[in-house]
Amino acid sequence: MFAYLKSHIESKAPVEMIYQSSNGTITHRIITIYEISDKYIKAYCHLRKKFRIFRRDNILSIYPYKQLRKYIS
């Protein structure tokens, strides 16, 4: 997972994440990663519209951001 996250720092491509907070609340977030350490990720959270620090061990799932596209019929 570390290599995957690191590649998104360089590209500044957002990712989708399922995250469990310390109180057990599970949220779906879209983030842009800026820094990674052994225990934490510093990222811009598009849900909260500010920079946040996420514990890596609280990330339940992380995958490429798939923006919904509107199709004209």
Stockholm file with secondary structure:
# STOCKHOLM 1.0

chainA/1-73         MFAYLKSHIESKAPVEMIYQSSNGTITHRIITIYEISDKYIKAYCHLRKKFRIFRRDNILSIYPYKQLRKYIS
#=GR chainA/1-73 SS CHHHHHHHHHHCCCEEEEEECTTSCEEEEEEEEEEECSSEEEEEETTTTEEEEEEGGGEEEEEECCCCCCCCC
#=GC SS_cons        CHHHHHHHHHHCCCEEEEEECTTSCEEEEEEEEEEECSSEEEEEETTTTEEEEEEGGGEEEEEECCCCCCCCC
//
